[in-house]
Amino acid sequence: MTELWNWRIDGARPEVVYPALAEALGRVVMPLAVADPVRLPAYAVVCDVWEAPGEFGTVVDCYGVPERLSEQACVAALARLLGRDCLLADDTLDAGRHLLVAPDGTVRPVHFDVLETDDGEELSNRRLCTMADPRCRGWCQRSRWAPDSVAPVLAAA
């Protein structure tokens, strides 16, 4: 069984992201636009990187990622390699809540306003998920990533 990962990066050009992805995943990365399923090596991961509007406008989709790879460790390695903050989905059903992964490997929950546009989701108004915000005292407390939490990702070295 393989997985699909979807991340966002704070301002990185796609041509810089692809080689960093290959290093972070420890796999050959094939851009979706040129991936030929017939000639695709068994160990390759197909990725698509494009620009969306708003904050964290660089979007990364990785298709066919082997289950044994840790998504959090890979995104932490990517953040470190690029020197950029990255976002990944958290474990709630809140479309505006994400996990912010810093280049130093720390992870914290954050919220954004989400606007659907013709060019994709636009994220804006980043704010920490904190108990000081009454909106975070209910749904967010059920998450593995509780409000105000800051945790390291161990494999980000």
Disulfide bonds with the S-S distance in Angstrom:
none
